[in-house]
Amino acid sequence: MNRNEEAVSVFNNGYNCAQAVLSVFATEKGLDRNAALKIATGLGAGLGHQGKICGAVVGAYLSIGLHAGSSAPDDEFAMEITYYLSRKFDGDFLKLHPSLICKDLLQADLSTPEGYDTAREKGLFETLCPKFVGDAVNILEKIFEKKLPA
Protein backbone atom coordinates (compact mmCIF):
# COMPACT_ATOMS: atom_id res chain seq x y z
CA MET A 1 0.00 0.00 0.00
CA ASN A 2 1.45 3.39 -0.95
CA ARG A 3 1.25 6.47 1.28
CA ASN A 4 -1.74 7.89 -0.54
CA GLU A 5 -3.70 4.66 -0.08
CA GLU A 6 -2.54 4.38 3.52
CA ALA A 7 -3.66 7.93 4.36
CA VAL A 8 -7.05 7.40 2.73
CA SER A 9 -7.38 4.14 4.65
CA VAL A 10 -6.55 5.91 7.92
CA PHE A 11 -9.22 8.51 7.11
CA ASN A 12 -11.77 5.87 6.10
CA ASN A 13 -11.13 4.06 9.38
CA GLY A 14 -12.46 6.99 11.40
CA TYR A 15 -9.54 9.36 11.82
CA ASN A 16 -9.79 12.94 10.62
CA CYS A 17 -8.01 14.31 7.56
CA ALA A 18 -5.21 16.00 9.52
CA GLN A 19 -4.50 12.76 11.37
CA ALA A 20 -4.53 10.79 8.12
CA VAL A 21 -1.98 13.05 6.41
CA LEU A 22 0.40 13.53 9.34
CA SER A 23 0.38 9.88 10.38
CA VAL A 24 1.83 8.63 7.09
CA PHE A 25 4.83 10.98 7.26
CA ALA A 26 5.49 11.00 11.01
CA THR A 27 7.59 7.93 11.69
CA GLU A 28 10.29 8.58 9.11
CA LYS A 29 11.24 11.69 11.08
CA GLY A 30 11.05 10.01 14.47
CA LEU A 31 7.53 10.93 15.57
CA ASP A 32 5.60 7.96 16.89
CA ARG A 33 2.47 7.26 14.81
CA ASN A 34 0.23 7.27 17.88
CA ALA A 35 1.68 10.60 18.96
CA ALA A 36 1.01 11.99 15.47
CA LEU A 37 -2.59 10.80 15.63
CA LYS A 38 -3.03 12.46 19.03
CA ILE A 39 -1.37 15.73 17.98
CA ALA A 40 -3.66 16.11 14.96
CA THR A 41 -6.89 15.09 16.69
CA GLY A 42 -8.31 18.59 17.13
CA LEU A 43 -7.49 19.76 13.62
CA GLY A 44 -10.07 17.94 11.52
CA ALA A 45 -13.19 19.38 9.93
CA GLY A 46 -11.55 22.74 9.51
CA LEU A 47 -9.80 23.12 12.88
CA GLY A 48 -12.04 21.49 15.44
CA HIS A 49 -15.27 21.42 13.41
CA GLN A 50 -15.09 25.11 12.60
CA GLY A 51 -14.98 24.75 8.81
CA LYS A 52 -11.77 26.78 8.62
CA ILE A 53 -8.56 25.48 7.01
CA CYS A 54 -9.01 21.96 5.65
CA GLY A 55 -7.56 19.32 7.96
CA ALA A 56 -5.65 17.70 5.10
CA VAL A 57 -3.92 21.05 4.54
CA VAL A 58 -3.15 21.44 8.25
CA GLY A 59 -1.82 17.87 8.36
CA ALA A 60 0.42 18.78 5.44
CA TYR A 61 1.74 21.87 7.26
CA LEU A 62 2.54 19.71 10.29
CA SER A 63 4.31 17.20 8.05
CA ILE A 64 6.32 19.98 6.42
CA GLY A 65 7.31 21.30 9.84
CA LEU A 66 8.33 17.85 10.96
CA HIS A 67 10.51 17.40 7.87
CA ALA A 68 12.03 20.85 7.50
CA GLY A 69 11.13 22.89 10.57
CA SER A 70 13.34 24.48 13.13
CA SER A 71 13.92 23.29 16.66
CA ALA A 72 15.92 26.37 17.58
CA PRO A 73 14.47 29.89 17.69
CA ASP A 74 17.42 31.34 15.79
CA ASP A 75 17.33 28.80 12.94
CA GLU A 76 16.01 31.29 10.41
CA PHE A 77 17.06 29.11 7.47
CA ALA A 78 14.85 26.21 8.59
CA MET A 79 11.98 28.60 9.27
CA GLU A 80 12.24 30.13 5.81
CA ILE A 81 12.43 26.71 4.14
CA THR A 82 9.35 25.62 6.08
CA TYR A 83 7.43 28.76 5.11
CA TYR A 84 8.50 28.34 1.49
CA LEU A 85 7.40 24.69 1.40
CA SER A 86 4.08 25.58 3.04
CA ARG A 87 3.43 28.21 0.37
CA LYS A 88 4.47 25.70 -2.31
CA PHE A 89 2.03 23.19 -0.88
CA ASP A 90 -0.76 25.79 -0.92
CA GLY A 91 -0.09 26.68 -4.54
CA ASP A 92 -0.09 23.04 -5.62
CA PHE A 93 -3.26 22.25 -3.64
CA LEU A 94 -5.00 25.29 -5.14
CA LYS A 95 -4.17 24.03 -8.63
CA LEU A 96 -6.39 21.04 -7.83
CA HIS A 97 -9.05 22.59 -5.59
CA PRO A 98 -10.74 26.00 -5.39
CA SER A 99 -9.85 26.73 -1.76
CA LEU A 100 -7.91 25.74 1.34
CA ILE A 101 -10.99 26.32 3.49
CA CYS A 102 -13.02 23.30 4.57
CA LYS A 103 -16.47 24.88 4.33
CA ASP A 104 -15.69 26.19 0.84
CA LEU A 105 -14.33 22.84 -0.32
CA LEU A 106 -17.35 20.95 1.00
CA GLN A 107 -19.93 23.66 0.36
CA ALA A 108 -21.13 22.89 3.88
CA ASP A 109 -20.37 24.67 7.14
CA LEU A 110 -19.20 22.00 9.56
CA SER A 111 -19.32 24.49 12.44
CA THR A 112 -23.10 24.14 12.55
CA PRO A 113 -25.11 20.99 13.23
CA GLU A 114 -27.12 21.65 10.05
CA GLY A 115 -23.99 22.00 7.93
CA TYR A 116 -22.46 18.88 9.40
CA ASP A 117 -25.68 16.94 8.78
CA THR A 118 -25.79 18.22 5.20
CA ALA A 119 -22.21 17.07 4.57
CA ARG A 120 -22.98 13.67 6.05
CA GLU A 121 -26.26 13.28 4.10
CA LYS A 122 -24.55 14.20 0.82
CA GLY A 123 -21.74 11.71 1.53
CA LEU A 124 -19.06 14.41 1.31
CA PHE A 125 -16.88 12.70 3.92
CA GLU A 126 -16.82 9.61 1.71
CA THR A 127 -16.47 11.33 -1.67
CA LEU A 128 -14.59 14.62 -1.27
CA CYS A 129 -12.50 14.32 1.89
CA PRO A 130 -10.56 11.22 0.78
CA LYS A 131 -9.62 13.13 -2.39
CA PHE A 132 -8.29 16.05 -0.34
CA VAL A 133 -6.30 13.65 1.86
CA GLY A 134 -4.87 11.78 -1.11
CA ASP A 135 -4.00 14.96 -2.99
CA ALA A 136 -2.27 16.41 0.09
CA VAL A 137 -0.14 13.27 0.41
CA ASN A 138 0.74 13.28 -3.30
CA ILE A 139 1.78 16.93 -3.16
CA LEU A 140 3.92 16.31 -0.07
CA GLU A 141 5.63 13.34 -1.67
CA LYS A 142 6.65 15.52 -4.62
CA ILE A 143 7.85 18.27 -2.28
CA PHE A 144 9.82 15.79 -0.15
CA GLU A 145 11.45 14.16 -3.21
CA LYS A 146 13.78 17.13 -3.26
CA LYS A 147 16.66 16.98 -0.80
CA LEU A 148 15.82 18.94 2.33
CA PRO A 149 18.39 20.24 4.79
CA ALA A 150 18.89 17.92 7.77
MDTraj code that builds the backbone (N, CA, C; nanometers):
import mdtraj as md
import numpy as np

residues = "MET ASN ARG ASN GLU GLU ALA VAL SER VAL PHE ASN ASN GLY TYR ASN CYS ALA GLN ALA VAL LEU SER VAL PHE ALA THR GLU LYS GLY LEU ASP ARG ASN ALA ALA LEU LYS ILE ALA THR GLY LEU GLY ALA GLY LEU GLY HIS GLN GLY LYS ILE CYS GLY ALA VAL VAL GLY ALA TYR LEU SER ILE GLY LEU HIS ALA GLY SER SER ALA PRO ASP ASP GLU PHE ALA MET GLU ILE THR TYR TYR LEU SER ARG LYS PHE ASP GLY ASP PHE LEU LYS LEU HIS PRO SER LEU ILE CYS LYS ASP LEU LEU GLN ALA ASP LEU SER THR PRO GLU GLY TYR ASP THR ALA ARG GLU LYS GLY LEU PHE GLU THR LEU CYS PRO LYS PHE VAL GLY ASP ALA VAL ASN ILE LEU GLU LYS ILE PHE GLU LYS LYS LEU PRO ALA".split()
xyz = np.array([
    [0.0846, -0.1173, 0.0000],
    [0.0000, 0.0000, 0.0000],
    [0.0899, 0.1245, 0.0000],
    [0.0657, 0.2167, -0.0933],
    [0.1454, 0.3389, -0.0954],
    [0.0925, 0.4388, 0.0078],
    [0.1634, 0.5488, 0.0258],
    [0.1253, 0.6475, 0.1281],
    [-0.0134, 0.7062, 0.1039],
    [-0.0437, 0.7336, -0.0199],
    [-0.1743, 0.7886, -0.0543],
    [-0.2841, 0.6927, -0.0081],
    [-0.2714, 0.5673, -0.0464],
    [-0.3701, 0.4660, -0.0078],
    [-0.3752, 0.4498, 0.1437],
    [-0.2593, 0.4519, 0.2063],
    [-0.2535, 0.4381, 0.3519],
    [-0.3256, 0.5540, 0.4206],
    [-0.3011, 0.6762, 0.3750],
    [-0.3655, 0.7930, 0.4359],
    [-0.5172, 0.7876, 0.4171],
    [-0.5608, 0.7513, 0.2985],
    [-0.7052, 0.7405, 0.2733],
    [-0.7650, 0.6302, 0.3603],
    [-0.6917, 0.5213, 0.3774],
    [-0.7379, 0.4139, 0.4649],
    [-0.7490, 0.4609, 0.6098],
    [-0.6499, 0.5358, 0.6564],
    [-0.6550, 0.5914, 0.7923],
    [-0.7802, 0.6786, 0.8061],
    [-0.8028, 0.7648, 0.7077],
    [-0.9216, 0.8512, 0.7112],
    [-1.0494, 0.7669, 0.7109],
    [-1.0566, 0.6700, 0.6212],
    [-1.1773, 0.5865, 0.6100],
    [-1.2007, 0.5002, 0.7331],
    [-1.0979, 0.4827, 0.8152],
    [-1.1130, 0.4057, 0.9383],
    [-1.1499, 0.4924, 1.0575],
    [-1.1904, 0.6172, 1.0329],
    [-1.2462, 0.6991, 1.1395],
    [-1.1598, 0.8118, 1.1902],
    [-1.0383, 0.8244, 1.1413],
    [-0.9542, 0.9362, 1.1821],
    [-0.9865, 1.0574, 1.0954],
    [-0.9504, 1.1758, 1.1430],
    [-0.9791, 1.2943, 1.0624],
    [-0.8706, 1.3140, 0.9564],
    [-0.8925, 1.4107, 0.8689],
    [-0.8011, 1.4307, 0.7558],
    [-0.6624, 1.4770, 0.8002],
    [-0.6529, 1.5571, 0.9027],
    [-0.5214, 1.5999, 0.9525],
    [-0.4448, 1.4798, 1.0082],
    [-0.5135, 1.3963, 1.0827],
    [-0.4505, 1.2762, 1.1370],
    [-0.4027, 1.1844, 1.0248],
    [-0.4861, 1.1690, 0.9226],
    [-0.4527, 1.0794, 0.8118],
    [-0.3260, 1.1244, 0.7406],
    [-0.3154, 1.2540, 0.7135],
    [-0.1985, 1.3046, 0.6410],
    [-0.0732, 1.2978, 0.7283],
    [-0.0794, 1.3515, 0.8490],
    [0.0395, 1.3531, 0.9343],
    [0.0886, 1.2124, 0.9665],
    [-0.0024, 1.1212, 0.9922],
    [0.0383, 0.9880, 1.0380],
    [0.1229, 0.9128, 0.9363],
    [0.1057, 0.9391, 0.8078],
    [0.1829, 0.8633, 0.7088],
    [0.3229, 0.9200, 0.6852],
    [0.3496, 1.0383, 0.7389],
    [0.4832, 1.0975, 0.7256],
    [0.5590, 1.1024, 0.8591],
    [0.4925, 1.0761, 0.9686],
    [0.5491, 1.1000, 1.1014],
    [0.6696, 1.0134, 1.1352],
    [0.6576, 0.8842, 1.1149],
    [0.7588, 0.7930, 1.1692],
    [0.8951, 0.8078, 1.1029],
    [0.8985, 0.8469, 0.9754],
    [1.0293, 0.8582, 0.9111],
    [1.1122, 0.9723, 0.9670],
    [1.0499, 1.0615, 1.0421],
    [1.1243, 1.1692, 1.1080],
    [1.1232, 1.1534, 1.2599],
    [1.0895, 1.0327, 1.3063],
    [1.1047, 1.0011, 1.4472],
    [0.9845, 1.0307, 1.5358],
    [0.8731, 1.0702, 1.4770],
    [0.7526, 1.0931, 1.5572],
    [0.6696, 0.9657, 1.5576],
    [0.6415, 0.9147, 1.6725],
    [0.5601, 0.7958, 1.6887],
    [0.4237, 0.8166, 1.6226],
    [0.3756, 0.7159, 1.5516],
    [0.2473, 0.7265, 1.4807],
    [0.1328, 0.7604, 1.5755],
    [0.1295, 0.6973, 1.6919],
    [0.0229, 0.7268, 1.7882],
    [0.0305, 0.8712, 1.8370],
    [0.1515, 0.9205, 1.8564],
    [0.1677, 1.0604, 1.8956],
    [0.1177, 1.1526, 1.7845],
    [0.1476, 1.1189, 1.6599],
    [0.1005, 1.1990, 1.5466],
    [-0.0514, 1.2017, 1.5426],
    [-0.1124, 1.0866, 1.5632],
    [-0.2593, 1.0800, 1.5631],
    [-0.3177, 1.1672, 1.6741],
    [-0.2543, 1.1639, 1.7919],
    [-0.3028, 1.2460, 1.9027],
    [-0.2843, 1.3952, 1.8747],
    [-0.1673, 1.4320, 1.8245],
    [-0.1371, 1.5734, 1.7978],
    [-0.2383, 1.6337, 1.7016],
    [-0.2781, 1.5578, 1.6012],
    [-0.3656, 1.6112, 1.4958],
    [-0.5145, 1.5942, 1.5250],
    [-0.5498, 1.5389, 1.6388],
    [-0.6891, 1.5089, 1.6685],
    [-0.7809, 1.6307, 1.6576],
    [-0.7427, 1.7425, 1.7105],
    [-0.8315, 1.8589, 1.7131],
    [-0.8331, 1.9410, 1.5857],
    [-0.7671, 1.8927, 1.4813],
    [-0.7486, 1.9758, 1.3624],
    [-0.8397, 1.9399, 1.2459],
    [-0.9198, 1.8361, 1.2611],
    [-1.0065, 1.7938, 1.1520],
    [-1.1305, 1.8804, 1.1382],
    [-1.1959, 1.8644, 1.0245],
    [-1.3194, 1.9378, 0.9927],
    [-1.2974, 2.0883, 1.0021],
    [-1.1835, 2.1305, 0.9542],
    [-1.1553, 2.2741, 0.9512],
    [-1.1214, 2.3313, 1.0868],
    [-1.0272, 2.2691, 1.1558],
    [-0.9798, 2.3116, 1.2880],
    [-1.0892, 2.2969, 1.3933],
    [-1.1106, 2.1753, 1.4346],
    [-1.2040, 2.1489, 1.5437],
    [-1.3491, 2.1739, 1.5070],
    [-1.3880, 2.1274, 1.3895],
    [-1.5265, 2.1418, 1.3413],
    [-1.5684, 2.2870, 1.3263],
    [-1.4758, 2.3710, 1.2824],
    [-1.5093, 2.5112, 1.2599],
    [-1.5221, 2.5452, 1.1118],
    [-1.4891, 2.4506, 1.0241],
    [-1.4983, 2.4753, 0.8809],
    [-1.3919, 2.5696, 0.8284],
    [-1.2850, 2.5870, 0.9041],
    [-1.1768, 2.6777, 0.8617],
    [-1.0801, 2.6029, 0.7708],
    [-0.9512, 2.6127, 0.7910],
    [-0.8558, 2.5484, 0.7006],
    [-0.8764, 2.3967, 0.7016],
    [-0.8804, 2.3397, 0.5833],
    [-0.9007, 2.1956, 0.5649],
    [-0.7987, 2.1169, 0.6474],
    [-0.8448, 2.0141, 0.7149],
    [-0.7561, 1.9320, 0.7965],
    [-0.6447, 1.8663, 0.7174],
    [-0.6708, 1.8292, 0.5922],
    [-0.5648, 1.7703, 0.5097],
    [-0.4532, 1.8712, 0.4870],
    [-0.4905, 1.9978, 0.4715],
    [-0.3917, 2.1047, 0.4542],
    [-0.3129, 2.1241, 0.5834],
    [-0.3819, 2.1264, 0.6957],
    [-0.3149, 2.1437, 0.8247],
    [-0.2226, 2.0250, 0.8522],
    [-0.2678, 1.9047, 0.8209],
    [-0.1819, 1.7867, 0.8359],
    [-0.0572, 1.7972, 0.7493],
    [-0.0737, 1.8563, 0.6316],
    [0.0420, 1.8779, 0.5436],
    [0.1382, 1.9784, 0.6050],
    [0.0867, 2.0881, 0.6606],
    [0.1738, 2.1871, 0.7263],
    [0.2526, 2.1221, 0.8402],
    [0.1851, 2.0398, 0.9190],
    [0.2540, 1.9705, 1.0291],
    [0.3627, 1.8780, 0.9748],
    [0.3330, 1.8097, 0.8659],
    [0.4314, 1.7201, 0.8051],
    [0.5510, 1.7978, 0.7522],
    [0.5241, 1.9126, 0.6912],
    [0.6325, 1.9976, 0.6419],
    [0.7191, 2.0447, 0.7582],
    [0.6555, 2.0881, 0.8661],
    [0.7311, 2.1305, 0.9838],
    [0.8152, 2.0190, 1.0406],
    [0.7602, 1.8998, 1.0441],
    [0.8327, 1.7849, 1.0956],
    [0.9545, 1.7526, 1.0087],
    [0.9421, 1.7722, 0.8801],
    [1.0509, 1.7397, 0.7871],
    [1.1537, 1.8507, 0.7713],
    [1.1101, 1.9756, 0.7808],
    [1.2030, 2.0850, 0.7500],
    [1.2106, 2.1909, 0.8583],
    [1.1258, 2.1821, 0.9583],
    [1.1129, 2.2887, 1.0566],
    [1.2321, 2.3045, 1.1490],
    [1.2256, 2.4115, 1.2225],
    [1.3342, 2.4479, 1.3128],
    [1.3035, 2.4006, 1.4545],
    [1.4070, 2.3619, 1.5246],
    [1.3924, 2.3287, 1.6661],
    [1.4707, 2.4271, 1.7522],
    [1.5192, 2.5315, 1.6875],
    [1.5920, 2.6374, 1.7585],
    [1.5353, 2.7721, 1.7137],
    [1.5107, 2.8630, 1.8068],
    [1.4469, 2.9894, 1.7694],
    [1.5290, 3.0756, 1.6745],
    [1.6584, 3.0523, 1.6676],
    [1.7422, 3.1338, 1.5792],
    [1.7751, 3.0643, 1.4470],
    [1.7094, 2.9517, 1.4193],
    [1.7327, 2.8798, 1.2942],
    [1.6430, 2.9388, 1.1850],
    [1.6808, 3.0566, 1.1406],
    [1.6013, 3.1287, 1.0413],
    [1.5965, 3.0557, 0.9080],
    [1.7034, 2.9846, 0.8729],
    [1.7065, 2.9107, 0.7475],
    [1.5966, 2.8038, 0.7459],
    [1.5869, 2.7249, 0.8516],
    [1.4847, 2.6208, 0.8586],
    [1.3448, 2.6818, 0.8589],
    [1.3285, 2.7934, 0.9271],
    [1.1978, 2.8595, 0.9272],
    [1.1590, 2.9041, 0.7867],
    [1.2535, 2.9646, 0.7159],
    [1.2244, 3.0128, 0.5810],
    [1.1951, 2.8979, 0.4844],
    [1.2701, 2.7893, 0.4976],
    [1.2428, 2.6709, 0.4141],
    [1.1023, 2.6193, 0.4427],
    [1.0670, 2.6119, 0.5696],
    [0.9351, 2.5625, 0.6080],
    [0.8252, 2.6525, 0.5540],
    [0.8424, 2.7823, 0.5655],
    [0.7429, 2.8762, 0.5113],
    [0.7332, 2.8619, 0.3596],
    [0.8484, 2.8507, 0.2942],
    [0.8498, 2.8339, 0.1488],
    [0.7744, 2.7071, 0.1080],
    [0.8043, 2.5954, 0.1738],
    [0.7396, 2.4688, 0.1396],
    [0.5897, 2.4725, 0.1688],
    [0.5509, 2.5435, 0.2739],
    [0.4077, 2.5582, 0.3041],
    [0.3377, 2.6361, 0.1940],
    [0.4011, 2.7429, 0.1474],
    [0.3429, 2.8206, 0.0370],
    [0.3389, 2.7372, -0.0916],
    [0.4437, 2.6586, -0.1147],
    [0.4472, 2.5702, -0.2312],
    [0.3333, 2.4700, -0.2232],
    [0.3136, 2.4124, -0.1060],
    [0.2028, 2.3188, -0.0880],
    [0.0704, 2.3876, -0.1216],
    [0.0484, 2.5061, -0.0659],
    [-0.0761, 2.5789, -0.0915],
    [-0.0987, 2.5979, -0.2411],
    [0.0041, 2.6438, -0.3109],
    [-0.0093, 2.6680, -0.4540],
    [-0.0453, 2.5413, -0.5300],
    [0.0186, 2.4308, -0.4942],
    [-0.0092, 2.3043, -0.5620],
    [-0.1497, 2.2529, -0.5290],
    [-0.1917, 2.2688, -0.4036],
    [-0.3256, 2.2253, -0.3643],
    [-0.4309, 2.3096, -0.4370],
    [-0.4041, 2.4391, -0.4481],
    [-0.4999, 2.5291, -0.5141],
    [-0.5055, 2.5081, -0.6652],
    [-0.4086, 2.4405, -0.7216],
    [-0.4175, 2.4026, -0.8630],
    [-0.5213, 2.2918, -0.8829],
    [-0.5463, 2.2169, -0.7763],
    [-0.6391, 2.1041, -0.7830],
    [-0.7760, 2.1356, -0.7253],
    [-0.7814, 2.2299, -0.6326],
    [-0.9049, 2.2593, -0.5594],
    [-0.9229, 2.4101, -0.5483],
    [-1.0480, 2.4563, -0.5358],
    [-1.0736, 2.6002, -0.5393],
    [-1.0396, 2.6763, -0.4117],
    [-1.0053, 2.6062, -0.3047],
    [-0.9850, 2.6732, -0.1764],
    [-0.9029, 2.5856, -0.0840],
    [-0.8539, 2.6473, 0.0243],
    [-0.7907, 2.5745, 0.1337],
    [-0.8865, 2.5621, 0.2523],
    [-1.0026, 2.6218, 0.2399],
    [-1.0995, 2.6324, 0.3487],
    [-1.2013, 2.5184, 0.3405],
    [-1.2161, 2.4472, 0.4496],
    [-1.3024, 2.3297, 0.4566],
    [-1.4448, 2.3597, 0.4114],
    [-1.5066, 2.4634, 0.4670],
    [-1.6473, 2.4881, 0.4331],
    [-1.6645, 2.5275, 0.2874],
    [-1.5624, 2.5873, 0.2266],
    [-1.5685, 2.6193, 0.0840],
    [-1.5497, 2.4933, -0.0006],
    [-1.4570, 2.4080, 0.0403],
    [-1.4328, 2.2840, -0.0324],
    [-1.5546, 2.1919, -0.0302],
    [-1.6202, 2.1853, 0.0844],
    [-1.7348, 2.0949, 0.0999],
    [-1.8678, 2.1603, 0.0640],
    [-1.8672, 2.2925, 0.0549],
    [-1.9927, 2.3665, 0.0363],
    [-2.0913, 2.3312, 0.1481],
    [-2.0356, 2.3168, 0.2675],
    [-2.1131, 2.2885, 0.3879],
    [-2.0341, 2.3414, 0.5069],
    [-2.1016, 2.4077, 0.5972],
    [-2.0366, 2.4670, 0.7138],
    [-2.0395, 2.3692, 0.8306],
    [-1.9266, 2.3029, 0.8525],
    [-1.9201, 2.2004, 0.9564],
    [-1.9248, 2.2569, 1.0974],
    [-1.9245, 2.3887, 1.1101],
    [-1.9319, 2.4487, 1.2435],
    [-2.0750, 2.4506, 1.2969],
    [-2.1701, 2.4188, 1.2105],
    [-2.3098, 2.4141, 1.2549],
    [-2.3617, 2.2709, 1.2454],
    [-2.4534, 2.2332, 1.3323],
    [-2.5112, 2.0985, 1.3227],
    [-2.5787, 2.0752, 1.1872],
    [-2.6439, 2.1784, 1.1341],
    [-2.7122, 2.1648, 1.0053],
    [-2.6113, 2.1406, 0.8928],
    [-2.5017, 2.2166, 0.8947],
    [-2.3990, 2.2003, 0.7928],
    [-2.3332, 2.0643, 0.8002],
    [-2.3061, 2.0197, 0.9220],
    [-2.2457, 1.8878, 0.9399],
    [-2.3404, 1.7791, 0.8897],
    [-2.4691, 1.7920, 0.9238],
    [-2.5682, 1.6945, 0.8782],
    [-2.5790, 1.6937, 0.7257],
    [-2.5738, 1.8112, 0.6658],
    [-2.5793, 1.8218, 0.5200],
    [-2.4609, 1.7492, 0.4570],
    [-2.3415, 1.7729, 0.5102],
    [-2.2214, 1.7074, 0.4574],
    [-2.2333, 1.5558, 0.4698],
    [-2.2826, 1.5101, 0.5827],
    [-2.2982, 1.3667, 0.6052],
    [-2.4029, 1.3087, 0.5096],
    [-2.5180, 1.3754, 0.4970],
    [-2.6264, 1.3276, 0.4096],
    [-2.5831, 1.3216, 0.2635],
    [-2.5022, 1.4174, 0.2210],
    [-2.4550, 1.4205, 0.0824],
    [-2.3364, 1.3273, 0.0586],
    [-2.2862, 1.2648, 0.1654],
    [-2.1743, 1.1711, 0.1526],
    [-2.0415, 1.2393, 0.1231],
    [-2.0277, 1.3657, 0.1628],
    [-1.9064, 1.4410, 0.1313],
    [-1.7832, 1.3853, 0.2007],
    [-1.8016, 1.3278, 0.3198],
    [-1.6883, 1.2702, 0.3923],
    [-1.6370, 1.1439, 0.3227],
    [-1.7226, 1.0809, 0.2442],
    [-1.6824, 0.9608, 0.1708],
    [-1.6341, 0.9926, 0.0292],
    [-1.6810, 1.1030, -0.0273],
    [-1.6472, 1.1334, -0.1665],
    [-1.5393, 1.2411, -0.1805],
    [-1.5533, 1.3512, -0.1101],
    [-1.4590, 1.4618, -0.1272],
    [-1.3384, 1.4541, -0.0348],
    [-1.3605, 1.4287, 0.0920],
    [-1.2500, 1.4320, 0.1891],
    [-1.1374, 1.3340, 0.1563],
    [-1.1665, 1.2108, 0.1152],
    [-1.0562, 1.1222, 0.0780],
    [-0.9720, 1.1779, -0.0376],
    [-1.0355, 1.2500, -0.1284],
    [-0.9619, 1.3128, -0.2390],
    [-0.8678, 1.4196, -0.1853],
    [-0.9140, 1.5009, -0.0914],
    [-0.8288, 1.6050, -0.0337],
    [-0.7097, 1.5422, 0.0400],
    [-0.7358, 1.4363, 0.1137],
    [-0.6299, 1.3654, 0.1863],
    [-0.5277, 1.3089, 0.0874],
    [-0.5760, 1.2378, -0.0126],
    [-0.4868, 1.1783, -0.1112],
    [-0.4061, 1.2818, -0.1876],
    [-0.4713, 1.3911, -0.2264],
    [-0.3995, 1.4964, -0.2988],
    [-0.2938, 1.5610, -0.2098],
    [-0.3249, 1.5827, -0.0829],
    [-0.2268, 1.6409, 0.0093],
    [-0.1033, 1.5511, 0.0195],
    [-0.1252, 1.4218, 0.0317],
    [-0.0136, 1.3273, 0.0413],
    [0.0681, 1.3277, -0.0879],
    [0.0013, 1.3263, -0.2025],
    [0.0738, 1.3277, -0.3304],
    [0.1586, 1.4536, -0.3454],
    [0.1032, 1.5666, -0.3083],
    [0.1778, 1.6928, -0.3161],
    [0.2989, 1.6874, -0.2238],
    [0.2798, 1.6402, -0.1014],
    [0.3917, 1.6312, -0.0073],
    [0.5004, 1.5378, -0.0587],
    [0.4614, 1.4260, -0.1158],
    [0.5626, 1.3339, -0.1670],
    [0.6491, 1.4007, -0.2733],
    [0.5871, 1.4793, -0.3597],
    [0.6645, 1.5518, -0.4616],
    [0.7555, 1.6562, -0.3978],
    [0.7037, 1.7263, -0.2985],
    [0.7850, 1.8266, -0.2276],
    [0.9035, 1.7598, -0.1577],
    [0.8783, 1.6456, -0.0930],
    [0.9823, 1.5790, -0.0152],
    [1.0807, 1.5016, -0.1017],
    [1.0493, 1.4815, -0.2311],
    [1.1448, 1.4158, -0.3211],
    [1.2735, 1.4969, -0.3323],
    [1.2602, 1.6260, -0.3201],
    [1.3776, 1.7129, -0.3261],
    [1.4530, 1.7016, -0.1941],
    [1.5819, 1.7076, -0.1997],
    [1.6663, 1.6976, -0.0798],
    [1.6427, 1.8168, 0.0114],
    [1.6013, 1.7886, 0.1337],
    [1.5819, 1.8938, 0.2330],
    [1.7024, 1.8996, 0.3261],
    [1.7309, 2.0150, 0.3809],
    [1.8390, 2.0236, 0.4793],
    [1.8074, 1.9350, 0.6003],
    [1.9087, 1.8809, 0.6602],
    [1.8893, 1.7922, 0.7767],
    [1.8487, 1.8723, 0.8974],
])
top = md.Topology()
chain = top.add_chain()
for i, resn in enumerate(residues, 1):
    res = top.add_residue(resn, chain, resSeq=i)
    for name in ("N", "CA", "C"):
        top.add_atom(name, md.element.get_by_symbol(name[0]), res)
traj = md.Trajectory(xyz[None], top)
